[in-house]
């Protein structure tokens, strides 16, 4: 499939009934997993990388929401400063 067709498939899937329903997650994550998750989110949203798959159709609002989610994870884990220091080291 061409990229245009793939985007249409992803957009169709994401507009299916129930995809806009807000759910509450009660998840317990280790600090290590929070750092890993926020790093993965950052890599996926990095403008230097060409986005593929579902990430290729992210709107600006959805991108901001994912960024805010990553920040919230770091804040709840008390890892904001550690993450900042790791980023300065290029890790």
C-alpha positions in Angstrom: 0.0 0.0 0.0 1.1 3.5 -0.7 1.5 6.0 2.1 -1.6 7.9 1.1 -3.7 4.7 1.3 -2.1 3.8 4.7 -3.0 7.2 6.1 -6.6 6.7 5.0 -6.7 3.3 6.7 -5.3 4.8 10.0 -7.7 7.7 9.8 -10.6 5.3 9.3 -9.6 3.2 12.2 -9.2 6.2 14.5 -12.7 7.5 13.6 -14.4 4.3 14.5 -17.2 4.5 17.1 -15.8 4.6 20.7 -12.4 5.9 19.8 -13.1 9.3 21.4 -14.3 7.8 24.7 -12.2 9.0 27.6 -11.0 6.1 29.9 -9.4 6.3 33.3 -6.3 4.1 33.7 -5.1 3.0 37.1 -1.5 2.0 36.3 1.5 1.4 38.5 4.8 2.1 36.8 8.3 1.9 38.1 10.4 5.1 37.8 12.6 3.2 35.3 9.5 2.4 33.2 8.4 6.1 33.4 11.8 7.2 32.1 11.7 4.6 29.3 8.1 5.5 28.3 8.8 9.2 28.2 11.9 8.6 26.1 9.9 6.5 23.6 7.2 9.2 23.4 9.9 11.8 22.8 11.6 9.7 20.0 8.2 9.2 18.3 7.4 12.9 18.4 10.9 14.1 17.5 10.6 16.3 14.4 14.0 15.1 13.1 12.6 11.6 12.6 10.2 10.9 9.8 6.9 9.7 11.4 5.4 6.5 10.1 2.4 4.4 10.9 -0.1 5.9 13.2 2.3 8.7 14.1 2.2 10.0 10.5 -1.4 11.2 11.0 -1.0 12.8 14.4 -2.5 16.3 14.6 -0.8 19.1 16.3 -3.3 18.8 19.2 -2.6 15.1 19.6 1.1 15.7 19.5 0.7 18.3 22.3 -1.4 15.9 24.3 1.2 13.2 24.1 3.9 15.7 25.1 1.8 16.8 28.1 1.2 13.1 29.1 5.0 12.5 29.1 5.5 15.5 31.3 2.7 14.4 33.7 4.4 11.0 34.0 7.7 12.6 34.9 6.1 14.9 37.4 4.2 12.2 39.1 7.3 10.1 39.3 9.4 12.9 40.6 11.7 12.5 37.6 11.7 15.9 36.0 15.2 16.9 37.1 16.7 13.5 36.4 15.2 13.4 32.9 16.5 16.9 32.2 20.0 15.9 33.3 19.9 12.8 31.2 18.9 14.9 28.2 21.8 17.3 28.8 24.1 14.3 28.8 22.6 13.1 25.5 21.2 9.9 27.0 
